[in-house]
Amino acid sequence: MEKNLIIAITGASGALYARHLLHALCMHVPGKSSVIISPSGLRVCNEETGTNFRKDEEYLQWIQESVSRKSSPVHSFQLEDYRDIGARSASGSNSHDGMAIVPCSMKTLASITHGITQNLIERAADVTLKERRPLVVVPREAPYSLIHLRNMTSLTEAGATVVPASPGFYQKPESLDDLGRFIASRVLSVLGIQVRLFKPWLDESPE
Ligand SMILES: Cc1cc2nc3c(=O)[nH]c(=O)nc-3n(C[C@H](O)[C@H](O)[C@H](O)COP(=O)(O)O)c2cc1C
């Protein structure tokens, strides 16, 4: 069945998690998703990957080109403007299969937790919760303050799932990409999408 998701990228460290999530969707999950990138998300991506994207479109083009070098994409993306609080994802009548915020800054996490909707990412998350649709956040900070911990607890109580940006090492990752695939796979699994991005623990079958 085709999947229709909302993928948001904010300014926490961990741009590679977003890249692997979008790659996995493109390569393995038929459907169409909206993508929203905060200005800080684009900035942190540039800092971490050595790119110099000025516009969200350049980022998405980079993702799509890297996928199409390997296979034909089965998932398409529609960019929505972070500032456009009237975009499709802002509406409760936009039926979708879930929203993932990867990575999720503590600022965006705090806003959603407290019902503050000052941009399209926060609004779409607020609407996703009120419509009782799946919301997954991948926060990153170290160490956590009590405020961060309380916000994560409240957001979980409100129905969201917190997938910490803490990849497992029992699969013996050989690269940063392996770590990215681990988190992407966890996010998709919470959204009910099983994609084999690496060999599962205790799985004896060949790759
Ligand atoms: C290089 C860099 C790394 C950052 N890493 C984190 C981080 O890991 N976690 C976090 O919560 N904020 C981090 N920030 C700060 C956020 O980008 C900042 O709070 C921003 O206002 C978040 O806005 P957004 O949620 O709209 O993307 C980082 C900023 C920069 C420039």
The ligand as an ORCA input file, in Angstrom:
! r2SCAN-3c Opt
* xyz 0 1
  C      25.991     23.158     14.058
  C      24.773     23.208     14.944
  C      24.406     22.087     15.646
  C      23.271     22.101     16.473
  N      22.946     20.966     17.152
  C      21.833     20.933     17.899
  C      21.425     19.729     18.553
  O      22.069     18.679     18.448
  N      20.266     19.744     19.251
  C      19.486     20.865     19.363
  O      18.431     20.798     19.998
  N      19.850     22.052     18.761
  C      21.002     22.113     18.038
  N      21.363     23.285     17.408
  C      20.588     24.491     17.653
  C      19.333     24.575     16.801
  O      19.666     24.576     15.429
  C      18.570     25.874     17.193
  O      18.010     25.730     18.491
  C      17.490     26.253     16.216
  O      16.836     27.425     16.680
  C      16.473     25.165     16.022
  O      15.467     25.629     15.145
  P      14.454     24.640     14.392
  O      13.937     23.709     15.439
  O      13.405     25.526     13.835
  O      15.225     23.926     13.341
  C      22.500     23.279     16.585
  C      22.873     24.415     15.842
  C      23.988     24.381     15.040
  C      24.364     25.609     14.255
*
